[in-house]
């Protein structure tokens, strides 16, 4: 008998893995900064391009996407996370808090995702309301958005000389 994947299966475990990858590459970025006499306060403000948001924003947005997917799709009420991180320590705490929230979702709310494939998800971005089904939100917005910001964080660190590679991204 073949098992079918649920919206939980294609979100929370992937988000957990991505947040662990962010922590891993951030640790490598911190080590690189210390080895090269770079202030870790500078690292959080690194950007890939001048008109892009900094590393801090990338981690906050990946975290928000993971958490808000659970809120929007499974209709859960989870802690609000303020986007006020300014240091590496703040970013580590943000990642750990997100991982704890995802663990809580798995332990207590996994069933809340069941049957939500066709439920309406409403997202307001830049003043525009967008409507999705649970499945289309996960497939066309949440997962691509999450990986965009994880990958951008990786690219920011790599662009600034942090010695990370594909396996750090995949296995970190």
Protein Blocks (a to p, Z undefined) as FASTA:
>chain_A
ZZdddfklmmmmmmmmmmmmmmmmmmmmmmmmmmnopafklmmmpcfbfkbccfklmmmm
mmmmmmmmmmmmnopacdddddfbfbfklmmmmmmmmmmmmmmmmmmmmmmmgoplmpcc
dddeehiacdddfklmmmmmmmmmmmmmmmmmmmmmmmnopacdfklmmmZZ
